[in-house]
Amino acid sequence: MFSNASNFVEGVDTAFVVILGICFFFLIAITFTLVYFLYKYNKKRHPKAVQIKGSNTLEIIWTVIPTILVLVMFYYGWVGWKPMKEAPEDSLEVKSVARMWSWMFEYPNGKVTDTLYVPKNQAVKLDLVSMDVLHSLYIPAFRIKQDMVPGKKDLMWFISENEGTYDLFCTEYCGLRHSYMATAVVVMPEEDFEEWYVDTTATAPAAEETAGAAGQMVLRNNGCFACHSVDGSRLVGPTFKGVYNHEVVVIEDGEEKTVVADDDYIIQSIYEPNVQIVKGYNKGLMQSYEGLIPEDQMQAIIEYLKTLED
């Protein structure tokens, strides 16, 4: 249990062991006392009931002792939690964006990934942003979890002490595909992280290698494939397959109309997703990506959609 994967493991685990130890002690003690009283004061031994008077001493004892125990548990909980809200000034800041149903991590140099890469033995501060509903970022091995409320700024920080890959997922039920909000934290040696950090080629693959490869990566990094399929199957949102330059039936201002999914339609669907809703799908599930996906990436998305013909 004491994996020491991060600087918070010892404090959280100590509080857990102390509280669990106290609970187990009283569970066993009270159960034993209950069984003993059932044996000692059963009807065969005491056929006639006897009134037992109260004891002020006993009242004081079982008031003072639980109070002390509660304060002890509070102390260990406070000691484990308080440092989590005070990130060092030299922390590496990473913008962590949660949306239905994916994660996105943006680094100070503009690099964007769907997996959190961090250097070993260096403080990392996550600026938490929720794009739509309540989410909660949880890294079990690091013993850290923080709810993410739309419109509210919050943070989480840690120092990872062991190399490896650790689970990261959402622990706040956020809708139909909540279970798909799982990714990983990859802890790397500082030298390897610096090499990865300055290498921007991985975030922009050459389009000539595969038509629309850059657009596919933009969609993946923004979690679009959690709601939209590329094989024609129905998910939360309409499929990407065969949509480009084809007629689409939409609902706009309560009226049904047929439009062509050209460049303007694709751009509007991403920047203003609730203006025209594809018939058969619900309004309000997708938030605007305006300001998150620049125009050059939008063109890459369009090129990728062109490759998904029927």
C-alpha positions as CSV (number, residue, x, y, z in Angstrom):
1,M,0.0,0.0,0.0
2,F,2.9,2.4,0.8
3,S,4.0,2.7,-2.9
4,N,5.5,6.2,-2.5
5,A,4.5,6.9,-6.1
6,S,4.1,10.6,-5.1
7,N,4.9,12.9,-2.3
8,F,1.3,12.6,-0.9
9,V,1.2,8.8,-0.5
10,E,2.7,8.7,3.0
11,G,0.4,11.4,4.5
12,V,-2.8,10.0,2.9
13,D,-2.0,6.3,3.7
14,T,-1.1,7.2,7.3
15,A,-4.5,8.9,7.8
16,F,-6.2,5.9,6.2
17,V,-4.4,3.4,8.5
18,V,-5.0,5.5,11.6
19,I,-8.8,5.9,10.9
20,L,-9.2,2.3,9.8
21,G,-7.3,1.1,12.8
22,I,-9.5,3.0,15.2
23,C,-12.6,1.7,13.4
24,F,-11.5,-1.9,13.5
25,F,-10.5,-1.6,17.2
26,F,-14.0,-0.4,18.2
27,L,-15.7,-2.9,15.9
28,I,-14.0,-5.8,17.6
29,A,-14.3,-4.3,21.1
30,I,-18.0,-3.4,20.8
31,T,-18.8,-6.8,19.2
32,F,-16.9,-8.6,22.0
33,T,-18.7,-6.5,24.6
34,L,-22.1,-7.2,23.0
35,V,-21.5,-11.0,23.0
36,Y,-20.2,-10.8,26.6
37,F,-23.3,-8.9,27.8
38,L,-25.6,-11.3,26.0
39,Y,-24.0,-14.2,27.9
40,K,-23.7,-12.5,31.3
41,Y,-27.2,-10.9,31.3
42,N,-29.3,-13.5,29.6
43,K,-32.7,-14.5,31.0
44,K,-31.4,-17.8,32.5
45,R,-28.9,-16.0,34.7
46,H,-31.2,-13.0,35.5
47,P,-34.8,-14.1,35.4
48,K,-35.9,-10.9,37.1
49,A,-34.9,-7.6,35.5
50,V,-32.9,-5.2,37.7
51,Q,-32.8,-1.5,37.2
52,I,-29.2,-0.3,36.7
53,K,-28.5,3.3,37.7
54,G,-26.5,5.6,35.5
55,S,-22.9,6.6,36.1
56,N,-21.6,10.1,35.7
57,T,-18.0,8.8,35.4
58,L,-19.0,6.5,32.6
59,E,-20.8,9.3,30.8
60,I,-17.7,11.5,31.0
61,I,-15.4,8.6,29.8
62,W,-17.4,7.8,26.7
63,T,-17.8,11.4,25.8
64,V,-14.1,12.5,26.3
65,I,-12.5,9.4,24.7
66,P,-14.5,9.6,21.4
67,T,-13.9,13.4,21.2
68,I,-10.1,12.8,21.5
69,L,-10.3,10.0,18.9
70,V,-12.2,12.3,16.5
71,L,-9.6,15.0,16.9
72,V,-6.8,12.5,16.3
73,M,-8.4,11.4,13.1
74,F,-9.0,15.0,12.0
75,Y,-5.4,15.9,12.7
76,Y,-4.0,13.1,10.4
77,G,-6.6,13.9,7.8
78,W,-5.7,17.6,7.9
79,V,-1.9,16.9,7.8
80,G,-2.4,14.8,4.7
81,W,-4.7,17.2,2.9
82,K,-3.3,20.7,3.7
83,P,-0.1,20.4,1.5
84,M,-2.2,19.5,-1.5
85,K,-3.5,23.0,-1.8
86,E,-0.1,24.8,-1.7
87,A,1.8,24.2,-5.0
88,P,5.5,25.3,-5.2
89,E,6.1,28.4,-7.3
90,D,8.5,26.6,-9.6
91,S,5.9,23.9,-10.5
92,L,5.5,22.8,-14.1
93,E,2.0,24.0,-15.0
94,V,-0.2,21.9,-17.2
95,K,-3.7,22.9,-18.2
96,S,-5.9,19.8,-17.7
97,V,-9.2,19.9,-19.6
98,A,-12.1,17.5,-18.9
99,R,-15.1,17.1,-21.2
100,M,-17.6,14.4,-22.0
101,W,-15.8,12.0,-22.2
102,S,-12.1,12.6,-22.6
103,W,-9.0,14.3,-21.1
104,M,-6.7,16.9,-22.7
105,F,-3.4,18.2,-21.3
106,E,-1.9,21.4,-22.6
107,Y,1.8,22.2,-21.7
108,P,3.3,25.7,-21.6
109,N,5.0,25.3,-25.0
110,G,1.6,24.6,-26.6
111,K,2.0,20.8,-26.8
112,V,-1.3,19.0,-26.4
113,T,-1.8,15.3,-25.4
114,D,-4.5,13.0,-24.2
115,T,-2.0,11.4,-21.8
116,L,-0.3,13.2,-18.9
117,Y,3.5,13.1,-19.2
118,V,5.4,14.4,-16.2
119,P,9.1,14.4,-15.1
120,K,10.2,12.4,-12.1
121,N,11.0,14.3,-8.9
122,Q,9.6,17.7,-10.2
123,A,6.6,19.5,-8.9
124,V,3.7,19.5,-11.4
125,K,0.6,21.7,-11.0
126,L,-2.5,20.8,-12.9
127,D,-4.9,23.8,-13.7
128,L,-8.2,22.0,-13.8
129,V,-10.9,23.1,-16.3
130,S,-14.2,21.4,-16.9
131,M,-15.8,22.2,-20.3
132,D,-19.3,20.9,-19.6
133,V,-20.4,19.0,-16.5
134,L,-19.0,17.9,-13.1
135,H,-15.9,15.8,-13.5
136,S,-13.3,14.6,-11.0
137,L,-9.6,13.9,-11.7
138,Y,-8.3,10.9,-9.8
139,I,-4.8,9.3,-9.8
140,P,-5.1,6.4,-7.3
141,A,-1.4,5.6,-7.1
142,F,-0.6,9.3,-6.2
143,R,-3.5,9.5,-3.7
144,I,-4.9,12.6,-5.2
145,K,-8.4,13.5,-6.4
146,Q,-10.1,16.8,-7.2
147,D,-13.6,17.6,-8.4
148,M,-13.8,19.8,-11.5
149,V,-16.7,22.3,-11.5
150,P,-17.6,24.2,-14.7
151,G,-16.7,27.8,-14.4
152,K,-14.6,27.3,-11.3
153,K,-10.8,27.5,-11.2
154,D,-9.1,24.8,-9.2
155,L,-5.7,23.1,-9.0
156,M,-4.0,19.9,-8.1
157,W,-0.3,19.3,-7.7
158,F,2.1,16.5,-7.0
159,I,5.7,15.3,-7.2
160,S,6.0,11.8,-8.8
161,E,8.8,9.8,-7.2
162,N,8.8,6.6,-9.2
163,E,9.0,6.1,-13.0
164,G,6.2,4.2,-14.6
165,T,2.6,4.5,-16.0
166,Y,-0.3,5.1,-13.6
167,D,-4.0,5.1,-14.1
168,L,-5.9,8.5,-14.4
169,F,-9.7,8.6,-14.6
170,C,-12.8,10.5,-13.8
171,T,-14.6,9.6,-10.5
172,E,-17.6,11.8,-10.9
173,Y,-20.4,10.2,-12.9
174,C,-20.7,12.5,-16.0
175,G,-23.0,10.8,-18.3
176,L,-23.5,7.9,-20.7
177,R,-19.8,7.2,-21.5
178,H,-18.3,8.1,-18.1
179,S,-16.4,4.9,-18.0
180,Y,-14.5,5.9,-21.2
181,M,-12.8,8.8,-19.4
182,A,-9.7,6.8,-18.6
183,T,-6.1,7.7,-19.6
184,A,-2.7,7.5,-17.9
185,V,0.1,9.4,-16.2
186,V,3.5,8.6,-17.6
187,V,6.4,9.5,-15.2
188,M,9.7,9.9,-17.1
189,P,13.3,10.6,-16.1
190,E,13.9,14.3,-16.3
191,E,16.2,14.0,-19.3
192,D,13.7,11.9,-21.2
193,F,10.9,14.3,-20.4
194,E,12.9,17.3,-21.6
195,E,13.6,15.5,-24.9
196,W,9.9,14.7,-25.2
197,Y,8.8,18.2,-24.2
198,V,10.9,20.0,-26.9
199,D,10.0,17.5,-29.6
200,T,6.9,18.9,-31.3
201,T,7.0,16.6,-34.3
202,A,4.8,14.1,-32.4
203,T,1.9,16.5,-32.1
204,A,1.9,17.4,-35.8
205,P,2.5,14.3,-38.1
206,A,3.1,15.0,-41.7
207,A,-0.2,15.1,-43.6
208,E,1.4,13.5,-46.6
209,E,2.1,10.3,-44.7
210,T,-1.7,9.6,-44.4
211,A,-4.3,11.9,-45.8
212,G,-5.9,13.8,-42.9
213,A,-3.5,12.3,-40.3
214,A,-3.1,15.7,-38.6
215,G,-6.8,16.2,-38.4
216,Q,-7.3,12.8,-36.9
217,M,-4.8,13.6,-34.2
218,V,-6.6,16.9,-33.4
219,L,-9.9,15.0,-33.0
220,R,-8.2,12.4,-30.8
221,N,-6.5,15.0,-28.6
222,N,-9.9,16.8,-28.1
223,G,-11.7,13.6,-27.2
224,C,-14.0,13.7,-30.2
225,F,-13.9,10.0,-30.8
226,A,-15.6,9.4,-27.5
227,C,-18.9,10.6,-29.0
228,H,-18.5,10.2,-32.7
229,S,-17.6,7.0,-34.5
230,V,-15.8,6.6,-37.8
231,D,-17.4,3.3,-38.9
232,G,-21.0,4.5,-39.2
233,S,-22.1,3.2,-35.7
234,R,-24.3,5.4,-33.6
235,L,-22.8,6.9,-30.4
236,V,-23.7,10.1,-28.4
237,G,-23.2,12.2,-31.5
238,P,-23.5,11.4,-35.3
239,T,-20.9,9.4,-37.0
240,F,-18.0,11.1,-39.0
241,K,-18.2,8.4,-41.7
242,G,-19.6,9.8,-45.0
243,V,-20.7,13.0,-43.5
244,Y,-18.6,15.5,-45.5
245,N,-20.3,17.1,-48.4
246,H,-23.4,15.0,-47.9
247,E,-26.9,16.1,-47.0
248,V,-27.8,16.2,-43.3
249,V,-31.2,16.7,-41.7
250,V,-30.9,19.1,-38.8
251,I,-33.2,20.9,-36.4
252,E,-32.7,24.7,-36.2
253,D,-34.9,27.0,-34.2
254,G,-37.4,24.1,-33.9
255,E,-37.7,23.6,-37.6
256,E,-36.4,20.7,-39.6
257,K,-34.3,21.4,-42.7
258,T,-31.8,19.7,-44.9
259,V,-28.3,21.1,-45.3
260,V,-25.0,20.1,-46.9
261,A,-22.1,19.2,-44.6
262,D,-19.6,21.4,-46.3
263,D,-16.7,23.4,-44.8
264,D,-18.9,26.1,-43.3
265,Y,-21.2,23.4,-41.8
266,I,-18.3,21.6,-40.2
267,I,-16.8,24.8,-38.7
268,Q,-20.2,25.9,-37.4
269,S,-20.8,22.4,-35.9
270,I,-17.6,22.7,-33.9
271,Y,-17.7,26.3,-32.9
272,E,-21.5,26.6,-32.5
273,P,-22.6,23.0,-31.9
274,N,-26.1,23.8,-30.6
275,V,-27.3,26.0,-33.5
276,Q,-28.1,23.1,-35.9
277,I,-28.7,19.7,-34.2
278,V,-28.6,16.6,-36.4
279,K,-32.1,15.0,-36.3
280,G,-32.3,12.2,-33.7
281,Y,-29.6,13.6,-31.4
282,N,-29.9,15.7,-28.3
283,K,-29.1,19.4,-27.9
284,G,-26.6,20.6,-25.2
285,L,-24.3,17.6,-25.1
286,M,-21.5,19.3,-27.0
287,Q,-19.8,22.5,-25.9
288,S,-18.2,25.1,-28.2
289,Y,-14.6,24.5,-29.1
290,E,-14.1,28.1,-30.3
291,G,-10.8,29.3,-28.9
292,L,-9.6,25.7,-28.3
293,I,-9.3,24.5,-31.9
294,P,-7.6,27.2,-34.2
295,E,-8.4,27.7,-37.8
296,D,-5.4,25.7,-39.1
297,Q,-6.4,22.7,-37.1
298,M,-10.0,23.1,-38.3
299,Q,-8.8,22.7,-41.8
300,A,-6.9,19.6,-40.9
301,I,-10.1,18.2,-39.4
302,I,-12.0,18.9,-42.7
303,E,-9.2,17.1,-44.6
304,Y,-9.6,14.1,-42.4
305,L,-13.4,14.0,-42.7
306,K,-12.9,14.0,-46.5
307,T,-11.2,10.6,-46.2
308,L,-14.1,9.0,-44.3
309,E,-16.2,8.3,-47.4
310,D,-19.0,5.7,-47.4
